[in-house]
Amino acid sequence: MDAPRRLPSTRGLFPADVPDDRLARQVDEEPPARQQCPTCGAVRRGDATCHRCKSDLGALLDVEHRADGLRRQARSCYAHGWYRRAAELAAAVLSLEATPADRRFLTCACLMSGDYPRAWREGLRAVADERLS
């Protein structure tokens, strides 16, 4: 008879496992990818053009602003108890800009909306993301 499979740990995945100050920092801080030019790696200053390589960052800034707007909408829906809509918006955010905090948010929204299979899949991805970073 085969031994039972060992399930991966979910420690640190859910907000109850994360200290409040750490969770607040994760929600408010910019993703590390936003701090550098994707072409040359120079520190970004928020302009639509990289100061070092002169790459046009306008389209990238548009995507980042769209992700921020969707992220705000998802949090608002979650706060109002509209978990299914929050999960839809969180998935849209992940399609634009994937961060570990967004993955954890999607996992929680799926759990609260009753979509347990998807919550399980996203939770496993969140744990894998945390181990890689």
C-alpha positions in Angstrom: 0.0 0.0 0.0 1.3 3.4 -0.9 2.1 6.0 1.8 -0.2 9.0 1.8 1.1 12.0 0.0 2.4 14.8 2.1 0.6 18.1 1.5 2.6 21.3 1.1 2.6 23.7 4.0 0.3 26.7 3.8 2.1 28.6 6.5 2.3 32.3 5.7 -0.3 32.0 3.0 -3.3 33.4 4.8 -3.6 36.8 6.5 -4.1 35.2 9.9 -0.6 33.7 9.6 1.0 37.0 8.7 1.7 39.8 11.2 -0.5 42.8 10.5 2.4 45.2 9.8 3.9 42.8 7.2 0.5 42.3 5.5 0.0 46.1 5.3 3.5 46.5 3.8 2.9 43.8 1.2 -0.4 45.5 0.1 1.1 49.0 -0.1 4.6 48.5 -1.4 5.3 48.5 -5.2 6.3 45.3 -6.7 10.1 45.0 -7.2 9.7 44.8 -11.0 8.4 48.4 -11.0 11.5 49.8 -9.6 13.7 49.1 -12.6 13.7 49.6 -16.4 12.9 46.3 -18.0 15.4 47.0 -20.8 18.5 48.2 -19.0 17.8 47.7 -15.3 18.2 51.3 -14.4 16.3 52.6 -11.4 13.0 54.1 -12.7 12.0 57.6 -11.9 8.4 57.4 -12.9 8.9 59.0 -16.3 7.5 57.6 -19.5 11.1 57.3 -20.9 14.1 55.6 -19.2 16.7 58.1 -18.3 19.6 55.8 -19.2 18.5 53.8 -22.4 15.7 56.1 -23.5 13.2 53.2 -23.8 9.6 54.2 -24.1 7.9 53.0 -20.9 4.5 54.5 -21.7 2.8 51.2 -22.5 4.3 49.6 -19.3 3.0 52.5 -17.2 -0.4 52.1 -18.7 -0.4 48.4 -17.7 0.8 49.2 -14.2 -2.0 51.9 -13.8 -4.6 49.4 -15.0 -3.4 46.8 -12.6 -3.5 49.3 -9.7 -7.1 50.2 -10.6 -8.2 46.6 -10.8 -6.4 45.9 -7.5 -8.3 48.8 -5.8 -11.6 47.5 -7.2 -10.8 44.0 -6.0 -10.1 45.1 -2.5 -13.2 47.2 -2.4 -15.4 44.3 -3.6 -13.7 42.0 -0.9 -14.4 44.6 1.8 -18.1 44.7 0.8 -18.4 40.9 0.8 -18.5 40.5 -3.0 -16.0 37.7 -3.0 -16.7 36.2 -6.4 -16.3 39.6 -8.1 -13.1 40.2 -6.0 -11.7 36.9 -7.3 -12.5 37.8 -10.9 -10.8 41.2 -10.5 -7.8 39.6 -8.7 -7.4 37.1 -11.6 -7.4 40.1 -14.0 -4.7 41.7 -11.9 -2.6 38.6 -12.1 -2.9 38.5 -15.8 -1.3 42.0 -15.9 1.1 41.9 -13.0 1.7 38.8 -10.9 2.9 39.4 -7.3 2.8 37.0 -4.3 0.5 39.4 -2.5 -2.0 39.3 -5.4 -1.8 35.5 -5.6 -2.6 35.3 -1.8 -5.5 37.8 -2.2 -6.9 35.7 -5.0 -6.6 32.5 -2.9 -8.5 34.2 0.0 -11.2 35.6 -2.3 -11.7 32.1 -3.9 -12.0 30.6 -0.4 -14.6 33.1 0.7 -16.6 32.7 -2.5 -16.7 28.9 -2.1 -14.5 28.1 -5.1 -12.4 25.6 -3.1 -10.7 23.8 -6.1 -9.4 27.1 -7.5 -8.4 28.3 -4.0 -6.4 25.2 -3.6 -4.6 25.6 -7.0 -3.9 29.3 -6.3 -2.7 28.5 -2.8 -0.2 26.0 -4.1 1.0 28.5 -6.6 1.3 31.2 -3.9 3.4 28.8 -1.7 5.6 28.0 -4.7 6.0 31.7 -5.5 7.1 32.4 -1.9 9.7 29.6 -2.0 11.1 31.0 -5.3 11.4 34.5 -4.0 
